[in-house]
Amino acid sequence: MSVLRDTLESFKDRANANPRVHALIRTWQPKIVVKANTSQQVFTMKVAAGRIADIASGDGGDDESIFVSASDDLIRGVFSGTKNPMKEYTDGRLTVLGDEADKIKLDAICLVLWGKGS
């Protein structure tokens, strides 16, 4: 397993164990595509029934709700809570594309887990 996938799996486990995150995403069902630009690794996280249900290799098709990309180190930092997603986004090092409501929801998850928004 790759370090990036391990980081995303840890993010999934932490989010799924948090009752506040569960309440926040109970009706949310996006597909979040995460691309690490350095290694070109791509993973898709599917959210359903108030939890991150699955993480799969690849982009899972053309219907992502949210697309997140940055260097490998930055992606790991954002999904492990060591980097502030809002600062990285504002500084242009983190790309987040998608519907504003979905981006706000992803930001809220980071805020609940680490006290820092994207």
N, C-alpha and C positions, 0 to 999 in steps of 0.2 A: 504494500500500500504506500502511496506517496505521502510526503509530509503535508502537502496541501489537502489531500483527501482526509488525512488524520485531523487536521485543523477543522475542516468542515464537519466531520463526524462529531468532534468535541462540541462545536457550536450547536449542532443538532441536539445532542444529548443535554446540553445545558439549557437550551431553549425549551425542549420538551419536558424537562423536569421543573420548570418554573410556572407556577399556577397563574401568575400575572401575564406571562407571555401567552399561555393557553387561552385565557380570557380575551386577550387582545386579538388573537388570530383565529378564533373559533369558527368564523364564517368566511375566512380569507382562503383562497385557493389558487395562488399564483404558481407559476414555474419560474424559478430564479436561476438564471444562467450566470455562472461565475467563470471568468476567463483570466488565467494568469499569463500575462503577456511575455514574461521572460522564457518560461518553459513551454508555452502554448498549450498548457493543460486546460481543459474545459470540463466543468462539472455542472450538473443540473440538480437543484433541490426542488422537490415538489412538496407543497404545503397543502394539507387537507385535514379536515376534522379537528382543527385546533392544534396541529402539531406538524413538524417537518417530517413528512412520511418517508421520504426516500432521497438518497443522493446517488446519482448515477454518472458515469463517465460520459462525456459528450454533451452536445447542446440539446438533444431531445427534440429536434425539429425546429420549425420557424415560428412557433407560437409562444415564445417566452413572454412573461409579463414584465420581468425586470432583467436587465442585462447589467452586470457589474464587471469591470475590468480594471486591472492595474498590474504593476510588477508582482512577481511571486511573493516577495517579502512584504509588500504592502497589503496584498490580499490576506496573507496569513495574519498580519498584524490587526487588520480590521476585524476579521472573524475570530480572533482570539482575545480581543479587547485591549491590546497593547497600543493600538493606533486609534486616534480619534477620526472616525469616518467623515464628520462634518468638516474638520480642518483639511483633511486630504482631498475631499471633494472641492472645497472652496479654493484650495491651492492648485487645483487642476491635475493632481496626481491620481485621483480615483474617478473613474467614469461610472456613472449610474444612469441608465436610460430606462424609461418606462413611464407609465401613468403616474401623475403626481400623487394620487391617493396611495398607490402601491409603494412609492418611494417613501412617503410619510410613515407607512406601516413598518417598513424595514428599519427606518430611523427609530421608530418607537421601540422596536425589539432591542436594538442596540442600547437605547436609553435605559430600558428596564434591566437588561443584563449587566451593563457596565457603567451606567450613569453618563454615557457620552453618546450623542446623536450623530447621525451622518449628515 
